[in-house]
Amino acid sequence: MKRLLPLLLIAAAPATANNPQPSPDRLKATVEKLVSFGTRHTLSSATDKKRGIGAARRWAAAEFEKIGKGCGGCLTVESIAGPFSGPRAPQGVEVVDVLAIQRGAGDPNQVVIVAGHIDSRVSDVMDITSDAPGANDNASGSALVMEAARILSRQKLEGTIVYALLSGEEQGLWGGQLLARTAKERGWHVRAMLNNDIVGNTVGQDGTRVADRVRVFSEGARASEDPKATLVRRAIGGEDDGPSRALAKKVDAIARAEPAIGLDVFAIRRPDRFGRGGDHSPFLDLGFPAVRFTVGIENYDRQHQNLRTENGRVYGDTVEGMDFPYLAKVTALNIAALTTLASAPAAPATVNLDGALSMNTKVSWDAVPGASAYRVYWRRADSQDWANSRVVKDGTATTLDVIVDDTFIGVAAVGADGSESLVTFGGMAPRK
């Protein structure tokens, strides 16, 4: 079955002064700087000037400030903090997230977030003194966030982008909880949260090299839905089309539309790796669309390990285990997704279908501010990929010559530049 590309195809182009591309060398320098702080354990020193998570966070904030100065003050740099305690911090700890906010030209509360956790650990999650370089887990994601800020800060976008470096991930996803709670308290309409965690290696545990694939994890059934919403989803067959799954499909479509990036998206239909979690999970708990990017193949000897060599086998999360051209590819894909999502209108709030006992289906949806058109998608109900589409330029309704029982339908809002929102899945129209 033919897989449709989004309406907006942002062609990848050679790096120029006006079209900068992610730099493997700059990404490497950022990772090496983060590694130089010795350990970035959440419970390590917050005040030491050279070692520990406090020094790493202050350096990152200063880098964001430099980027903001270079774009004429386009970034607002701030730190948010909150107390957390649990089995991995029984005495409690203040978790601090470093944010750089690039406010959009349109509604500043229309927000896209790109995040990575800055903290690191070794084999014993309570060991706060041993060197924990955390090169791939997760200086790689932190470097990606900072590189995205360097490149996208030069652009004027309608939506707001939040570049986030999170703490406390290894202790309990606390930085993610803090940011998700802050987003809700500030009234942000979070269109997407892109969590990047372990995104910089290509050689797996068994020696296999995978340099052309990135995994993107997304939830199906929404963690935030109540029993009534569960029944509605069951009735309409929306298990594969919630906002986070729509986000993963969007990232997949962007990767296919930009082959020069050189990555295939392996869109995995799970919230995260088997039995594991990441900082996007607290966003899912609050109902925000969120996905996790991670490498195509993992090397567990280089995750959560004390630095050592045993029987000729090297353990430890060091820079030598990374592939920076690959990290540049993942960064480029994030940048393409951020650009599209921050340029597009918001997704329609609801899409209603009316076609029971009929040979055609009426589709209607809520108007979206700033939308110049809408794209109606549909596919057979035994397929996961949209197969057909129609652009509607006038109004918020159309009729399709399809039987609603056999067809899944969704609608995306389209901006003046052709950029599209996420697809909102169609449900049952209210009964009269």
CORBELUR-V290756 format. One record per residue. N is the residue number from 1. RES is the residue in one letter. BURIAL is # if it has 24 or more other ideal C-beta (glycine too) atoms within 12 Angstrom, else .. D_FIRST is the distance of its C-alpha to the first C-alpha in Angstrom with 1 decimal. Layout:
N_RES_BURIAL_D_FIRST / N_RES_BURIAL_D_FIRST
//
This chain:
1_M_._0.0 / 2_K_._3.7 / 3_R_._6.3 / 4_L_#_9.5 / 5_L_#_12.8 / 6_P_#_15.9 / 7_L_#_18.2 / 8_L_#_20.8 / 9_L_._20.2 / 10_I_#_23.4 / 11_A_._23.8 / 12_A_#_25.7 / 13_A_._29.0 / 14_P_._32.0 / 15_A_._34.5 / 16_T_._37.2 / 17_A_._39.9 / 18_N_._37.7 / 19_N_._34.5 / 20_P_#_35.5 / 21_Q_#_33.1 / 22_P_#_33.6 / 23_S_#_36.5 / 24_P_#_36.4 / 25_D_._40.2 / 26_R_#_40.6 / 27_L_#_38.3 / 28_K_#_40.4 / 29_A_._43.6 / 30_T_#_42.5 / 31_V_#_41.6 / 32_E_._44.9 / 33_K_#_46.8 / 34_L_#_45.4 / 35_V_#_46.2 / 36_S_._49.8 / 37_F_#_50.6 / 38_G_#_51.0 / 39_T_#_49.4 / 40_R_#_47.4 / 41_H_#_47.8 / 42_T_#_47.8 / 43_L_#_51.4 / 44_S_#_52.7 / 45_S_#_55.1 / 46_A_#_54.2 / 47_T_._57.3 / 48_D_._57.8 / 49_K_._57.4 / 50_K_._55.9 / 51_R_#_54.3 / 52_G_#_52.0 / 53_I_#_49.4 / 54_G_#_51.7 / 55_A_#_52.2 / 56_A_#_48.5 / 57_R_#_47.7 / 58_R_#_50.5 / 59_W_#_49.4 / 60_A_#_45.8 / 61_A_#_47.2 / 62_A_._49.4 / 63_E_#_46.5 / 64_F_#_44.6 / 65_E_#_47.9 / 66_K_._48.0 / 67_I_#_44.5 / 68_G_#_45.5 / 69_K_._48.7 / 70_G_._46.8 / 71_C_._44.8 / 72_G_._47.8 / 73_G_._47.5 / 74_C_#_43.8 / 75_L_#_43.5 / 76_T_#_45.5 / 77_V_#_46.1 / 78_E_#_47.2 / 79_S_#_47.4 / 80_I_#_46.8 / 81_A_#_48.5 / 82_G_#_49.2 / 83_P_._50.9 / 84_F_#_49.1 / 85_S_._50.4 / 86_G_._49.1 / 87_P_._49.5 / 88_R_#_48.5 / 89_A_#_50.9 / 90_P_._53.7 / 91_Q_._56.0 / 92_G_._53.5 / 93_V_#_52.1 / 94_E_#_51.3 / 95_V_#_47.7 / 96_V_#_47.1 / 97_D_#_43.9 / 98_V_#_44.1 / 99_L_#_42.1 / 100_A_#_41.7 / 101_I_#_40.6 / 102_Q_#_39.4 / 103_R_#_39.9 / 104_G_#_37.5 / 105_A_._38.9 / 106_G_#_37.5 / 107_D_._37.9 / 108_P_._39.0 / 109_N_._37.9 / 110_Q_#_34.2 / 111_V_#_33.7 / 112_V_#_31.2 / 113_I_#_32.6 / 114_V_#_32.1 / 115_A_#_34.2 / 116_G_#_35.4 / 117_H_#_38.4 / 118_I_#_41.4 / 119_D_#_43.3 / 120_S_#_43.5 / 121_R_#_45.0 / 122_V_#_46.2 / 123_S_._46.3 / 124_D_._48.6 / 125_V_#_47.0 / 126_M_._50.6 / 127_D_._51.8 / 128_I_#_52.4 / 129_T_._54.7 / 130_S_#_52.9 / 131_D_#_50.9 / 132_A_#_47.3 / 133_P_#_45.6 / 134_G_#_42.2 / 135_A_#_40.6 / 136_N_#_37.0 / 137_D_#_37.6 / 138_N_#_37.7 / 139_A_#_39.4 / 140_S_#_36.0 / 141_G_#_34.5 / 142_S_#_37.7 / 143_A_#_37.8 / 144_L_#_34.2 / 145_V_#_35.4 / 146_M_#_38.4 / 147_E_#_36.7 / 148_A_#_34.2 / 149_A_#_37.4 / 150_R_#_39.0 / 151_I_#_36.2 / 152_L_#_35.0 / 153_S_#_38.6 / 154_R_#_38.9 / 155_Q_#_36.5 / 156_K_._37.1 / 157_L_#_34.3 / 158_E_#_34.3 / 159_G_#_33.6 / 160_T_#_35.7 / 161_I_#_34.8 / 162_V_#_36.7 / 163_Y_#_37.0 / 164_A_#_38.2 / 165_L_#_40.0 / 166_L_#_40.4 / 167_S_#_43.2 / 168_G_#_43.6 / 169_E_#_40.1 / 170_E_#_41.6 / 171_Q_#_44.1 / 172_G_#_41.8 / 173_L_#_39.2 / 174_W_#_42.1 / 175_G_#_41.2 / 176_G_#_37.9 / 177_Q_#_39.8 / 178_L_#_42.3 / 179_L_#_39.8 / 180_A_#_37.7 / 181_R_#_41.0 / 182_T_#_42.1 / 183_A_#_38.9 / 184_K_._39.5 / 185_E_._43.3 / 186_R_._42.8 / 187_G_._40.4 / 188_W_#_37.5 / 189_H_#_34.2 / 190_V_#_32.1 / 191_R_#_28.6 / 192_A_#_27.7 / 193_M_#_29.5 / 194_L_#_28.3 / 195_N_#_30.2 / 196_N_#_30.6 / 197_D_#_32.4 / 198_I_#_32.7 / 199_V_#_30.6 / 200_G_#_32.7 / 201_N_#_32.6 / 202_T_#_30.5 / 203_V_#_32.6 / 204_G_._32.1 / 205_Q_._34.7 / 206_D_._34.2 / 207_G_._34.4 / 208_T_._30.7 / 209_R_._29.7 / 210_V_#_26.4 / 211_A_#_26.7 / 212_D_._23.1 / 213_R_#_21.7 / 214_V_#_22.8 / 215_R_#_22.3 / 216_V_#_21.9 / 217_F_#_23.0 / 218_S_#_22.6 / 219_E_#_23.9 / 220_G_#_22.1 / 221_A_#_25.0 / 222_R_#_27.3 / 223_A_#_30.6 / 224_S_#_32.4 / 225_E_#_31.6 / 226_D_._34.5 / 227_P_._34.6 / 228_K_._33.9 / 229_A_._30.8 / 230_T_._29.6 / 231_L_._30.1 / 232_V_._28.2 / 233_R_#_25.2 / 234_R_._25.4 / 235_A_._25.6 / 236_I_#_22.6 / 237_G_#_20.3 / 238_G_#_20.2 / 239_E_._20.5 / 240_D_#_17.5 / 241_D_#_18.2 / 242_G_#_21.8 / 243_P_#_23.0 / 244_S_#_23.0 / 245_R_#_19.5 / 246_A_#_18.5 / 247_L_#_20.7 / 248_A_#_19.0 / 249_K_#_15.5 / 250_K_#_17.5 / 251_V_#_19.0 / 252_D_#_15.8 / 253_A_#_14.6 / 254_I_#_18.1 / 255_A_#_18.1 / 256_R_#_15.0 / 257_A_#_16.8 / 258_E_#_20.0 / 259_P_._19.6 / 260_A_._23.4 / 261_I_#_23.8 / 262_G_#_22.6 / 263_L_#_21.1 / 264_D_._17.9 / 265_V_#_17.8 / 266_F_#_17.8 / 267_A_#_17.3 / 268_I_#_19.4 / 269_R_#_19.6 / 270_R_#_23.4 / 271_P_#_26.0 / 272_D_#_27.4 / 273_R_._28.2 / 274_F_._29.4 / 275_G_._32.7 / 276_R_#_33.1 / 277_G_#_33.0 / 278_G_#_33.2 / 279_D_#_34.5 / 280_H_#_31.4 / 281_S_#_32.3 / 282_P_#_35.2 / 283_F_#_33.0 / 284_L_#_30.7 / 285_D_#_33.9 / 286_L_#_34.8 / 287_G_#_31.5 / 288_F_#_30.4 / 289_P_#_26.8 / 290_A_#_27.2 / 291_V_#_25.4 / 292_R_#_26.8 / 293_F_#_26.1 / 294_T_#_27.5 / 295_V_#_27.4 / 296_G_#_24.9 / 297_I_#_27.8 / 298_E_#_31.1 / 299_N_#_34.7 / 300_Y_#_36.8 / 301_D_#_40.0 / 302_R_#_39.6 / 303_Q_#_39.0 / 304_H_#_42.0 / 305_Q_#_44.4 / 306_N_#_48.0 / 307_L_#_48.6 / 308_R_._49.8 / 309_T_._49.5 / 310_E_._49.9 / 311_N_._50.2 / 312_G_._48.7 / 313_R_._45.7 / 314_V_._45.2 / 315_Y_#_44.5 / 316_G_#_44.1 / 317_D_#_41.7 / 318_T_#_43.1 / 319_V_#_41.9 / 320_E_._41.9 / 321_G_#_38.9 / 322_M_#_36.7 / 323_D_#_34.5 / 324_F_#_35.0 / 325_P_#_32.6 / 326_Y_#_29.9 / 327_L_#_31.4 / 328_A_#_31.3 / 329_K_#_27.5 / 330_V_#_27.1 / 331_T_#_29.6 / 332_A_#_27.8 / 333_L_#_24.6 / 334_N_#_26.8 / 335_I_#_28.5 / 336_A_#_25.3 / 337_A_#_24.3 / 338_L_#_27.8 / 339_T_#_28.1 / 340_T_#_25.1 / 341_L_#_26.0 / 342_A_#_29.7 / 343_S_#_29.0 / 344_A_#_26.8 / 345_P_#_28.3 / 346_A_#_28.3 / 347_A_#_25.5 / 348_P_#_26.4 / 349_A_._28.6 / 350_T_#_27.2 / 351_V_#_24.6 / 352_N_#_25.7 / 353_L_#_23.9 / 354_D_#_26.1 / 355_G_#_24.9 / 356_A_._26.3 / 357_L_._27.5 / 358_S_._25.7 / 359_M_._23.1 / 360_N_._22.2 / 361_T_#_22.1 / 362_K_#_24.4 / 363_V_#_23.3 / 364_S_#_26.1 / 365_W_#_26.7 / 366_D_._29.6 / 367_A_._30.7 / 368_V_#_30.4 / 369_P_._33.3 / 370_G_#_32.4 / 371_A_#_29.1 / 372_S_#_29.0 / 373_A_#_25.8 / 374_Y_#_23.0 / 375_R_#_19.3 / 376_V_#_17.9 / 377_Y_#_14.3 / 378_W_#_12.7 / 379_R_#_9.9 / 380_R_._10.3 / 381_A_._13.0 / 382_D_._11.5 / 383_S_._8.8 / 384_Q_._10.2 / 385_D_#_8.3 / 386_W_#_9.2 / 387_A_._7.0 / 388_N_#_10.2 / 389_S_#_13.7 / 390_R_#_17.3 / 391_V_._20.3 / 392_V_#_23.5 / 393_K_._26.7 / 394_D_._29.3 / 395_G_._29.8 / 396_T_#_28.0 / 397_A_#_26.5 / 398_T_#_24.1 / 399_T_._23.1 / 400_L_#_19.6 / 401_D_._19.3 / 402_V_#_17.4 / 403_I_._19.1 / 404_V_#_19.6 / 405_D_._19.8 / 406_D_._16.2 / 407_T_#_14.8 / 408_F_#_15.0 / 409_I_#_16.3 / 410_G_#_17.8 / 411_V_#_19.8 / 412_A_#_20.7 / 413_A_#_24.0 / 414_V_#_24.2 / 415_G_#_27.3 / 416_A_._29.2 / 417_D_._27.9 / 418_G_#_24.2 / 419_S_#_23.9 / 420_E_#_21.9 / 421_S_#_22.9 / 422_L_#_21.1 / 423_V_#_19.1 / 424_T_#_21.4 / 425_F_#_19.9 / 426_G_#_21.2 / 427_G_#_23.9 / 428_M_#_26.4 / 429_A_._28.9 / 430_P_._32.5 / 431_R_._34.2 / 432_K_._37.0
//
